[in-house]
């Protein structure tokens, strides 16, 4: 999760978030100083970055690439005068996209989902239909391998191209869980923090696709609503049943449900009471890693 040693990882994540923050401020205020600051940050990185290294490089690339692509897309379509936009787009194509589009089928599910969040955002910014389609395919494969529904059968689905494909391997991959219920995730028995990231990334990809005319919520809505309510209920203090994670879970769901809540409750009308309570408790959502200002951008925002 963390770069160790941290050779610019925190700086890159924080600057990606700062660029997106300034891009949002520009869009909302039309004060060009914010656009110029967002551009300054992106130009500084495009001038120097050549690769990501270390064992966490794919996740780091996803963290940074997600909000860098959002920042770049906002500026691209609302501000004129970004003279080095092509250089930044080039780095998204050569430094970020090859890593995140490749996926990580054998890793914990939040990795591949966060990477796909970055991949689809970069693909949109680059007008790269092939990469967009590939990101959607990865998402479609990972979704049922991350959130279980009883219609899947007695065991969860294996991630496509994963080594986790026997009963014993799947149970181990799901952190020893042997009873599967609607809304359980591959990382539930790991901790709720990483689970929250996975749910957020699932929602982000669906949201980006929606803006491009592709309805992924039609595929995700039941898995996502069950998962959000399942984890929010436990996070809010419900008794953990003995069959779940040995009777003990690690809370820390975090402010990760805003986008999914807006889509499922505000737009589609599903009643997800525990998720609703949790979302409202965590408002307003700030900025962290690949998440930023989602109460601002999505709360009570049906469009």
NORQUI-V459566 format. One record per pair of residues at least 4 apart in sequence whose ideal C-beta (glycine too) atoms are under 8 Angstrom apart, sorted by the first residue. I is the first residue (numbers start at 1). J is the second residue. Records with the same first field share a line. If there is no record, write none. Layout:
I=J + J
//
This chain:
1=56 + 59
2=6 + 9 + 56
3=7 + 8 + 9 + 10 + 54 + 56 + 60
6=10
7=53 + 54
8=12
9=13 + 56 + 60
10=14
11=15
12=16 + 45 + 49 + 60 + 63 + 64
13=17 + 60 + 63 + 64 + 289
14=18
15=19 + 41 + 44 + 45 + 64
16=20 + 63 + 64 + 65 + 66 + 67 + 68 + 71
17=21 + 67 + 287 + 288 + 289 + 292
18=22 + 37 + 38 + 41
19=23 + 38 + 41 + 42 + 67 + 68 + 71 + 72
20=24 + 38 + 67 + 68 + 70 + 71 + 74 + 292 + 293
21=25 + 287 + 292 + 293
22=26 + 34 + 35 + 37 + 38 + 41 + 71
23=27 + 34 + 35 + 38 + 70 + 71 + 74 + 75
24=28 + 74 + 292 + 293 + 296 + 297
25=29 + 31 + 34
26=30 + 31 + 32 + 34 + 35 + 38 + 74 + 75 + 78 + 79
27=74 + 78
29=34
32=36 + 79
33=37
34=38
35=39 + 75 + 78 + 79
36=40
37=41
38=42 + 71 + 74 + 75
39=43 + 75 + 79 + 82 + 84
40=44
41=45 + 71
42=46 + 68 + 71 + 72 + 75 + 88
43=47 + 84 + 87 + 88
44=48
45=49 + 68 + 88 + 91
46=84 + 87 + 88 + 90 + 91
47=87
49=91 + 95
50=95
51=57 + 95
52=57 + 58 + 60 + 61 + 95 + 99
53=57
54=60
56=60
57=61 + 99
58=62 + 99 + 100 + 102 + 104 + 107 + 111 + 115
59=63 + 111 + 114 + 115
60=64
61=65 + 95 + 96 + 99 + 100 + 115 + 118
62=66 + 100 + 111 + 114 + 115 + 116 + 117 + 118 + 119 + 290
63=67 + 114 + 118 + 289 + 290
64=68 + 96 + 118
65=69 + 92 + 96 + 97 + 100 + 118 + 119 + 121 + 122
66=70 + 114 + 117 + 118 + 121 + 204 + 290
67=71 + 290 + 292
68=72 + 92 + 96
69=73 + 92 + 96 + 118 + 121 + 122 + 124 + 125
70=74 + 121 + 292
71=75
72=76 + 85 + 88 + 89 + 92 + 125
73=77 + 121 + 124 + 125
74=78
75=79 + 82 + 85
76=82 + 85 + 125
84=88
85=89
86=90
87=91
88=92
89=93 + 125 + 126
90=94
91=95 + 96
92=96 + 97 + 122 + 125 + 126
93=97 + 122 + 126 + 128
94=98
95=99
96=100 + 118 + 122
97=101 + 119 + 122 + 123 + 126 + 128 + 131
98=102
99=115
100=115 + 116 + 118 + 119 + 122
101=115 + 119 + 123 + 131 + 134 + 135 + 138
102=115
103=112 + 115 + 116 + 138 + 142 + 161
104=111 + 112 + 115
105=112 + 142 + 159 + 160 + 161 + 162
106=159 + 162 + 163 + 164
107=111 + 112
108=186 + 187 + 190 + 194
109=113 + 142 + 145 + 146 + 159 + 185 + 186 + 187 + 198
110=114 + 187 + 194 + 195 + 197 + 198 + 201
111=115
112=116 + 138 + 142 + 159
113=117 + 139 + 142 + 146 + 197 + 198 + 201 + 202 + 205
114=118 + 197 + 198 + 201 + 290
115=119
116=120 + 135 + 138 + 139 + 142 + 201 + 205
117=121 + 201 + 204 + 205 + 208 + 290
118=122 + 290
119=123 + 131 + 134 + 135 + 138
120=124 + 132 + 135 + 136 + 139 + 205 + 208 + 209
121=125 + 208
122=126 + 128 + 131
123=128 + 129 + 131 + 132 + 134 + 135
124=132 + 208 + 211 + 212
126=131
128=132
129=133
130=134
131=135
132=136 + 212
133=137
134=138
135=139 + 205
136=140 + 205 + 209 + 214 + 216
137=141
138=142 + 160
139=143 + 202 + 205 + 206 + 216
140=216 + 219
141=145 + 159 + 160
142=146 + 159 + 160
143=147 + 202 + 219 + 220 + 223
144=148 + 149 + 152 + 156 + 157 + 223
145=156 + 157 + 158 + 159 + 160 + 162 + 186
146=185 + 186 + 187 + 198 + 202
147=183 + 184 + 185 + 199 + 202 + 223 + 224 + 226 + 227
148=152 + 156 + 180 + 181 + 182 + 183 + 184 + 185 + 223
149=182 + 222 + 223 + 226
150=180 + 181 + 182
152=156 + 157 + 180
154=180
155=167 + 170 + 171 + 180
156=170 + 174 + 180 + 186
158=162 + 164 + 165 + 170
159=164
163=169
164=169 + 170 + 172 + 173
165=169 + 170
166=170
167=171
168=172
169=173
170=174
171=176 + 177 + 178
172=176
173=186
174=180 + 184 + 186 + 188 + 189
175=186 + 187 + 188 + 189 + 190 + 245
176=189 + 245 + 246
177=184 + 188 + 189 + 244 + 245
179=243 + 244
180=184
181=230
182=226 + 230
183=223 + 226 + 227 + 228 + 229 + 230 + 231
184=188 + 227 + 230 + 244
185=195 + 198 + 199 + 227 + 231
186=198
187=191 + 194 + 195 + 198
188=192 + 195 + 231 + 244 + 245 + 249
189=244 + 245 + 246 + 249
190=194 + 195 + 250
191=195 + 249 + 250 + 251 + 252
192=196 + 231 + 234 + 235 + 249 + 250 + 251 + 252 + 253 + 254
193=197 + 250 + 252 + 253 + 254
194=198
195=199 + 227 + 231 + 253
196=200 + 231 + 252 + 253 + 254 + 256 + 257
197=201 + 254 + 256 + 289 + 290
198=202
199=203 + 224 + 227 + 228 + 231 + 256 + 257 + 260
200=204 + 256 + 257 + 259 + 260 + 290 + 291
201=205 + 290
202=206 + 220 + 224 + 260
203=207 + 220 + 224 + 257 + 259 + 260 + 263
204=208 + 259 + 290
205=209 + 216
206=210 + 216 + 217 + 220 + 263
207=211 + 259 + 263
208=212
209=214 + 215 + 216
210=214 + 215 + 216 + 217 + 263
215=219
216=220
217=221 + 224 + 263 + 264 + 267 + 268
220=224
221=225 + 263 + 264 + 268 + 270
222=226
223=227
224=228 + 260 + 264
225=229 + 264 + 270 + 272 + 275
226=230
227=231
228=232 + 257 + 260 + 261 + 264 + 272 + 274 + 275
229=233 + 272 + 273 + 274 + 275
230=234
231=235 + 253
232=236 + 253 + 257 + 272 + 274 + 275 + 277 + 278 + 279
233=238 + 274
234=238 + 240 + 249 + 251
235=251 + 253 + 278
236=274 + 277 + 278
240=244 + 245 + 247 + 248 + 249
241=247
242=246 + 247
243=247
244=249
245=249
253=257 + 278
254=282 + 288
255=279 + 282 + 283 + 285 + 286 + 291 + 294
256=291
257=261 + 275 + 278 + 279 + 282
258=262 + 279 + 282 + 283 + 285 + 294 + 295 + 298 + 299
259=263 + 294 + 298
260=264 + 275
261=265 + 266 + 272 + 275 + 276 + 279
262=266 + 267 + 298 + 299 + 300 + 301 + 302
263=267 + 268
264=268 + 270 + 272 + 275
265=269 + 270 + 271 + 272 + 275 + 276
266=300 + 301 + 302
267=302
272=276
273=277
274=278
275=279
276=280
277=281
278=282
279=283
283=295 + 299
284=295 + 296
285=291 + 293 + 294 + 295 + 296
286=292 + 293
287=291 + 292 + 293
288=292
293=297
294=298 + 299
295=299
297=301
//
